[in-house]
Amino acid sequence: MEVRSATITDIGRINELFWELDTDAIETQPEHFQRGERTFEYLNNIINDYKSDFLLATIDNCIIGFSLLFEKEVKDLSLLVPCKYTYVQDFIITKAYRNYGYGTKLLEASKDWAKEHDTQYLRLSVIPKNSDGIRFYKRNGMTEQMITMECPINNKDKL
């Protein structure tokens, strides 16, 4: 397996992988996720911006997954320690290629990208019901730092 940065010619396959990723999210948390479109312009901007990248996992030039990375910064606020970090917005290895070590190699490449961008952390969010994903990330050195909580509020009477 090789890892490389995306070009605009990869956008079609990236969208196919987003379909698979979105399907999993919608099935797991339909109250939060819906089918969406990522336009050519949106994806092209990510590919061409120094502070973002799609790292593609490939086998024989076939794209089997990606890691969507963004360089982010915590500003100097009164409570938070300022830092620069890399955020993994989306991460997928297509189902047929899971459990062969390809995800680990892609995550390692994501860490390398974070080092090249002189960031202090690699961060991501994962759906709590995604036990396979959580196990994968923990096995690859990631630890929980915060847990987001919510409760539904019935606003039907206010409409």
N, C-alpha and C positions, 0 to 999 in steps of 0.2 A: 504494500500500500504506500502511496505517496500522498503528500499534502502540498497543496499549492493555493495561491490566491486566485480568486475568481476574476474572470473578464466578462465583458458584456455578452459574449457568445454563450456563456454558461447560464444565463438568466432563465431560459426555458426549463432546464433541469432543476435549477434552484426552486422555481415555482412548483414543480412536481413534488419535490421533497417537502416544501411548505404545506402542500395538500395533505401529505401523510402526517406531518407534525400537527397540523391544525385538527385533523380528524381525531387524533388521540386526545388532544386537549378538549375538544367539543364533547367527546364521549365521556371523558372523566369529569368535566365541570361545565355542563351545558348552561348553567346559570351565569357563567362568566365569559364563555367563548362562543364565537359565531364565525361562520365562514367569511373570510375577508379577501380582498384583492391587494396584492402588492404590485404597484405599477412599475413599468419599465423605468420610468424616471426615478422613482424611489430607490429601486435596486441599483440602478446605474450610479446614483449619488453615493450610495454606500460603498460601492466598488471603487469609485474615484476619489473618495475622501481619505486623507492620510489617517484620520482618527477613527476609522472603521474599516472592517474587512470581512469578507466571507473567506474562511479557510475551507477548502474543499478536500475531502478524502476521496482518493481515486484509486481504482484498480484497473490496469490496462486502459487508461484514459476514460473509464466509466466512473461517473460521480456517484458515490455510495453514501455520502453524507456531507454535512457542513457544520461549521461553528461560526455563528455571526457575532462579531466582536465590536465593541465600542469603547473607545478611550473616554473615561469620565473623570470628573474632579469634584471633590468635596471642598467647598470654599471655606474660608476662615470664618466660621460662625462661633457664637459664644459657647456652644456646647460640643460641637463635633470637632474632632481632630482633623485638620486639613490633610487631604491625601489625594493622590491620583491613582485610579484603579482601572482595570479592564473589566467590562461587564459582558458576560456571555448572554446575549439577548435570546438566541435560539441555538439549539444543539441537537443534531439528529444523525444517526446512522440508520439507514433503511433496514427494516426488520430482517430481511434475508441475510444481512451481513453482521448482525449483532452477536455478541459472545465469542468473537474471534480475536479480540484485542484491538480492533480498528478504532473503537471509541476512545480507548486509552491513548493510542497514538495521536488521535486528533486532539484530545484534551491536552496532551503534552505539547503539541504544536501551538495550541492556544496559549499555554503558559509561556512558551518561547516568544510568541508575538507580544505578550504582556511585558516581558523583560526587554525586548527591543524597543518598546514604547516607554520604557523607564517608569512603569507603573508599580505600585506597591502591593497590589492584591489582584487576584482573579475572583470575580464575584458572579453569582447567578442566582436565579430563583427557580424553584422546582415545585410542582404541584404535590401536595402532601400525599395524595393517593398513588403517586408514581413511585412505588416502593422499589422497583427495579432501578429507576433513575437515581433515587436517593442512595441506594446501596452502591451503585456505580461511582457516584461522586465521592462518597465517603471512602471507598476503596482507593480512590485517586487523590487522597489528601485534603479533601474539602471538609469543613466542619460548619455546623449551624452557628450563625451569629445573631440572627433575629428571626422571630416567627411573626408573621402577619396574621392578625385575627380579625374577624368580622362577624356581624350578626345581621340577618335581614330585617328591614324595617318595612312594615306594611303601610304604604302611602296611598292606598286605593281611595280612602275617604277624602284625601286632599286634592284629588283630581278634579 
